[in-house]
Amino acid sequence: EVEAMKHPNRNLVSRDVGSADRQPFAPDFIDTYTFPLEPDAAILICSDGLCDQVTPDAILATVRRNARYPQAAVDA
């Protein structure tokens, strides 16, 4: 189990979108990352609540099992 899943403050929101006006080019407006991906790679984007219901290993197994069928992975 991932340590962050057990942290007592895991449900606290420390940053959000929309509750305060921000300038689009301010350094703290949004975090961006650049990294290489394989040609057939996929990125799973989900809420943090998913890890409260399903283990990371189960999520990975589901995504791998449905690798060529994104909607099936979402449904599973």
ABEGO torsion letter per residue (X at the ends): XBAAAABAAAABBABBBGABBBBAABAAABBBBBBBBBAABBBBBBBAAAAAABBAAAAAAAAAAAAABAAAAAAX
